[in-house]
Amino acid sequence: MERFTHQENAGRRLQKFANLRLLLGYMYAQPGKKLLFMGGEFGQWNEWYHDVGLDWNLLDYPLHSSLQHWVRISTACIGRRRPFMFWT
């Protein structure tokens, strides 16, 4: 069974979320389309399954809600950025 990236990282929960933010930041820095799987934007522990909804109750915890806020801000910054070749 597949697991989300922050489950496979070593360390305590705070370190896992820091590593996940680092990995997502690296992904946002690369050119091309950005791909987030369902639940990845707020650090869902379980793999997404089509018969069960996302674990939205995780947003009640500060680590999950801060990760969602970080992804929202990063996505907004990427949307406003112009490609380098169009800079004048």
ABEGO torsion letter per residue (X at the ends): XBBBAAAABBEBAAAAAAAAAAAAAAAAABBEBBBBBBGAAAGBABBBBAABBBBAAAAABAAAAAAAAAAAAAAAAAAABBBAAABX
